[in-house]
Structure formats: C-alpha cells, structure tokens
C-alpha cells in the first residue's frame, strides 16, 4: 500500500508546485514529511503522551523474551498466566469486552440524555443506549502478522521523523508479538486461549487509556478554554488524539480496504491496520504540531437552536473534495457537543471560520458535512434534529 492511497482516502496531500510555494507533502503517515526531529522539540512529549509509556508493559516484554528464548513452553505458560491475570497496557484488571466502540463512547455521551442518544441509520430514527452505537464485536482484535507484513509496515513508515520511529517499532511489538507467541504455543490450547483474550483487548484498552488521558483537555474545551493549545505538550497530545479519532473508525478502515487492491507480495493492509492506524496518527499529530503557529484552533459556539450533530465518522476535513479526487488541503472539524465544536484550521488557506458564534446557515452546512462523511450512523440530541435528514440519508 503506497502513500498515494493513504493520501487520497485518509487525510489528504499537499504536493510541491513548480515555484515551490507548497513544498510540503501532506499524508496521514507523514511518509514524506521529512522534518528534522528538532522541529518536534518541546512538543514530542505531547504527541507521544500516553503512547510510549504504555506500549511495552511487562506482558509484552515477557512475550518478546519468550519468542527469543529456548524455553518457550515454560515462558509461554508464564505469559499466559499474566494474560489470564489481566495485565495489560495500564497494568490493571482486564475485562474482555467483545463489543468495541470505534467512536469514543464517552464523547458520544455529550449528545445523550440518560445514556440514550438519537440515531439515524438506513433512513430510520431510533433512540438506543449510547453503548449500542458505533460498535462492533472484536473490532480491535489483533491479527497475527507475517514477516512480509512487518517489512511492509517498516517500509511504509521509513521516512517518519526520527523521534517517531521507536514508537512505531513499539506498535509493532504491541500488536504483533502476542500473535506470534500464540502460533508458537498452538499445541497448548489453554495457553493459546489466554493469549487470544489478550489479543482481543490490547488495543481496546490502549484506546481507553488515551481517552482517559485526553479528558482534561476535552473538559477545558467544553468550558470554552483553549489555552492548552499554546502549550506544546498539550497541543501535541490533542493533535495526536484528533488524528487518531479520524483514522480509527470503521468507515475509514472500510474506505481504505475498498480501494486497496489486496495483498501485494504477502503484505496485507487488513492484517496490519492496527499498526498503520496508530503509527499514522502519531505522524499526523506531529505534523499538525509542527504547524501549530500557523493553524489556529477555533472554538465554534452554537446558540442557533439547531444543535450540532455527530456521526460514526466524527471528524471531517472541511476541504474534502468529491469522491475519487485527491484532497489538497486539511482543516479538521470536530463537534464536541450539540453547542460547541472546534476547527483546526488550514495553514495556507483558512476556512473563514472565526472564534465565537456561528450562524444557522453555518451550522446546517457543518451538519451536512458530518452526515455525508458518516459511514452508517448519524447522532443527535433530539429526534427533531434528525428528521430533516431522513430524506437525504
């Protein structure tokens, strides 16, 4: 899978021109960003906040040692004991959750009343519990990768900034080693079963920890306080999280696979998606951090009586072109409640949005973009907000 495919279907690309006025090339993995690591100075802690520190818990360190060890049986049994005890990324008890959200559940609760949210799907409006939307069984379950998969991932991200490369290697360890150990210990069904449970929950718990870490920033946004954006570490944490929310969804995954020709030389994007998604988010977050002085974060306040809606693709590129065309610019729109949203604006060609109140016309335009970007589900705080959208769903 090449950079062009990610450019086209994930974030977008900015290509060099003959006069050099756009000398940067944008893509979700920052494959050709080539910024020196010093550019991230003062912000890399934020980009990697909650990432590097949790990627190699003792369980994974042990798995790595078992694979290299001659005493695989004894080591595998010890590893299975750890998996069974629930040691995971946050070193707390692990409950196996099979129904896994590809949109942050706590985020969606801003549109819910008593945990119930209004949902438009297939032309029908219903009022489910927020626990039952934007969810799929074992959505984050890890795959056992081949050597060709790992080689392909490293090749794809070979031009990442130096500060990001160790993190990508840790993602490979986090999402690959357990599957390899499971294959080695296939003759022991009980041990393999325990490791399988770990593979089901490793990424789910990783998302949960990132969501917990970002909560103070979202609390600040909902208090209309954007001062965190001037702090490089907090800004980097936010840009990484925003990029991950854009990439982690079911719609984004399926859009990429639908346009991917399939395996090439043994490399499977589907098997590798967990690693591709997180590695791309780290690189994209760092790229946005690089431009933080040129990209204002704009708070939109909505008191029009037409609430903001949200979808199962919660982030939208306001410069997204029609399907099949290559995006040239990137400005993230991200509603955070029915009354508040943020725009991380484009550096070169601003969207025109200004801090403060928006008009009813602007709200309707933004809601239309959310609806068109949605994979299957659109959410709102009331039935009345969704009823005008039924005919166009």
N, C-alpha and C positions, 0 to 999 in steps of 0.2 A: 504494500500500500504506500503510495508516494505522497509527498507533501501536497501536490496539487489537489488530490482527492479530499484531504482534510481541509485545505484552503476553501474548497468550493462548498463543502457540505457542513462544516462545523463553525468556524468563526469568520474567515474571510481573508483576503490577501490585499496587500498594497504593493504594487510592483514598481520597479525602477522605471523612470522615464528617460528619454534621450537627453534631457537637460539636467537630469539628476535631482529634480525638485522633490521626488518621492523616492529617496534612495533606500528606504526601508521596505522589507517584505514581511507582511503580516501572515501568520498562520497560527493555528491553535497550538501547535507544538513548538513554535518559535524555531523551526528547523533551520532557517537561515537568518535568524536574528543576529547572531554573532556579536553580541555586546560583550565587552570585557567584564570580568567578574566584579571589577571595582565599581562598575555602574550600579550594581546592586547594594553597594556598601551602605550600611545604615538601614536597609530595608529587608535584607535577606532573612533576618530572624522572623519578620512578619510573614513573608511568603511561605516560609517553612514552619511557621508556628503550628504546633500540634501535628506536624508531619514527621520530621526527622526523629524526634524524641520517642515516637511510638511505633516506628516501623520495625524495630528489631527487639521485641520483648523476649524474655528468656525462652519461651516456647520455640520461637524461630531460630534463636541461637543454637538451641539444642538440636533442632531438626537439621540445621546446616552441618553440625558436627557429626550427627548420626550418618548422614549421607556419605561423609568422607571417612567414617570410621569402619574398621573391620568388624566390630561387634555391633552389627546392625540390629540383631534381634533384641539384645539387652537394651540398647539405646532406644530402639523403637518402642519397646514396652514402656520405658520411662517417659518418652514423648507422649504416648497415648494416655498415660496417667495425667500428664499436665493438661492435655486437651480435655480429658474427662472432667478434671477439676475445674476447668473453665478459665485457665489462664489465657488471656488474650491481649489485645493491644493496650488496654488500660489496666491490666493485671487485676481485674475484678471478676466476680462470678459471671459466667457466660450462660445466658439462657438462649437456647436455639430458637430463633424467630424465623419461621419459614415465610411469612408474609412480609415482604420487604419493600419499603417505600422508595421510589425513585424521585420523589419530590419530598423535601423535608416536611415531616408531619407537623412539627411544632410551628413551622412557618405558615402552613395552611390554616392553622387554628385561628389566625387573625381574621379569617373570613367566616368562622364558625360561631354558632350560638349553642351553648351546652353540648359542645363536641359535634354538632350537626352542621353540615355545610350543603349549600345548594349546588348541584352538579348538572351540567348539560352534556349529554352523551347520546349520539345517534338520534338527534332531533328530539330527545325527551328530557324533561327536567325531573329530577328526583332529589331527595333530601337524606343522603346517607350519613353515617358516622364518618368523621374525618379519617378514622383508622382504616376505612374500607376503600379509599380512593387513591389513585396514583400509586398502586401497589401491585406486586406480582410475586408469586411464590418463587423463592430461591433466586431472586433477580440478581443478587451479587455473588452467587456461588462461584467459587474459583474453578478453573479448568486446569488439568494437567498439561503443561506446555511441552512442546518438542524442542530439541536443540535449535531447529530452524526458526521456531517462534522467538526464542530468546535472542538469537542472532539478528533476526529482523527488527526486533524492538531496539536493540543497541544501534543498529544501522540507521533506523529512522530518527533517533534522537542524538546522533553523533555530534551534531553541531549545537547542542544545547550549551548554555553558559556553563563554565566550569563549576560554579557553585551548585548547579542543579544536578550534575551528573551523579554524585554519590547518592542523592535522593532517588534518582531513577533506578540505580542499582539496588537500593533498598526496597523499592517497589517490586523489582523482580524477585528479590528474596522473599518478601512478604507474601506475594501472590503465586509463587512458583514452587518453592521448596516443599510445601506440605503435600502438593500433588505428586511430586517425585517420590517422596517418602511413602506415600500411600501405595504407589506402584511397587516399590521395593518390598513392602510388607503385605502384599496382596494375599500371601499364603496364610496370614493370620487375620481372619475376618473380623474378630472383635477389635483388634488394634486398628485395622483399616477403617472400621466404622467410626471409631472415636476421632480419627484424623479427618474423616469425611464431615463430621459435625463442625470441626474447626474450619474446614474449607467453606462451609455454608455460612458461617458467622463472621469470619475475619474481616471482610470488607464492610459488612453491615455495622460492626462495632467501630470500625475506623471512622465511618461517616458519623456515627453517633458522637464520637469524641470531638470531631471537628465542629459539629453543630453545637455541642456544649461550649467549646472554646469561643465560638463566634457570638454567642448570645449577648454578652455585654455590648458589643457593637450594634447589634440589632435593637437592643433596648435603647441605646443612645439615639439611633435613627428615629425610632418611634417617639422619642422626646424632642425631636426636631433638632438634635445636636449632631452636627457633622464634624466636630473638632478633631475626631480621631483621624480624619483624612490627612491632616497636616503632620501626623506622627508617622515616620517611615515604617516602623514595625507594624503598627495597627493598620496603616494603609495597605501594606503588603499582605497582611492576614486577610483583609477584606477583598482585595483584588484576586487573591488565590481562591477564596471561598466562592466569589461570584463566578469565576471561570469554571469552577467545579460544578456549580449548580447548573450552568449552561450545558455542560458536557455529560452529566451523569444520567440524564433522563432516558426513558425508554424510546421516546420519539427520536432523539439524537442518535441513539445506538442503531435503531432500525433504518433510519435515513442513510446512515453510512453503509450499513450492510447491503441495503438495496442497490446501492450504486457501486459496490465493490465486486469485482469480477470473480472473487472466490480465492481459494488458496493459490499461492504462487511459490513454487519451489519449497513446498512444505510449510509455508508461513500462513497462519490463519488469523485474520483480524478478529474474528469472533472469539477465539480462544484467548487472544491477547488483549481484549478490550479493557479489562480491569486495569491493566498496567498502562495501556495507551491513554485511557481517560485521565488517570491521576497524574501521569507524567506530563501530559499536555496541559493540564490545569496549573501545575507548578510553573511551567514555562510561560504560559499565557499570563498568569498572575504576575510573574516577574516582569514581563514585557509591559504590562499596564502600569506597574510600579515605576518603571523607567520613565514613563511619560506623565507621571502624576502632576508635575508642574504645568503641563500643557492640557491635561484632561481634567476639567472641573467636575466635581461630584455635585449634582444639582438635586435639591430636595423639591419635589412637587407636592403641593398641598391642595387637596380636592375638597371643596365645600359646595360643589355644584348641585348636589342632590343625586348625581349619577355616580355611584361608587366605582372605584377601580375594580376590575375583575382580574382573575389569575387563571393560569391553565396548567396542564401537566407538562408544558414547556414554559417554566416561569420567567425565564429571561428571554429577551428579544433584542436582536440587532436592529436598531431603528433605520439602518441603511441597507437592510437585507433586500437584494434585488429579486425579481421574479424567479421562480424555479428554473434551474438549469444555467443561470447566469452567474458569473464569478463576482462575489462581493468585493468591493474596493475599499470600503470604509467600515469602521466599527464604532458604534455607540450603544452601550448596553442600557436597556430599560428594564427596571426590576421593581414591580409593585411590592410594597411591604405591608400594606393593609388596605382596606377599602378607601381610606382617606389620604394615604401617603404613598409615595413612590420615589425612587431615585433614578437619575440618568447619569451614567458615567460617560461623559461626552467624548466626541471625536476630537482629536488633537488638531487636525488640519482644517476640517470643515464642520464647525459647530452645528448642532441640530436646531438652534434657535430657541430652545427652552431656557427659561430664566428661573432663578430661585424664587419660590413663593407660589402663589395661587395660579391654578390653571383654569382655563375656560371649559365650558361644557363641550364645545367643539373639540378641544384638545383631548379631553377625557374619552370622548367617543372614538376619536382616531386611535388613541393608545389601546383602548379596549378592543378595537378591530384588529390591531396587530397581534394582540395576545390570542384572540380567537383564531386567526389564520395560522399562527405558529403552533397551536395546540395539536397534540398527537391524536387524542381521543376525547379528552375531558376538559371542560371549562368550568371554573368555580366562581361563585359569587356569594355575597352575604344575604341575598334575598331572591326569591323566585322572580319578582318583578324585574330585576336587573337582567335576568337571562331570557325572559320571554321574547323581547325583540330580536334575540339572536337565533331563535329556533329555526326560522325560515332560511337562515344563511349557514346553518351548521351542517 
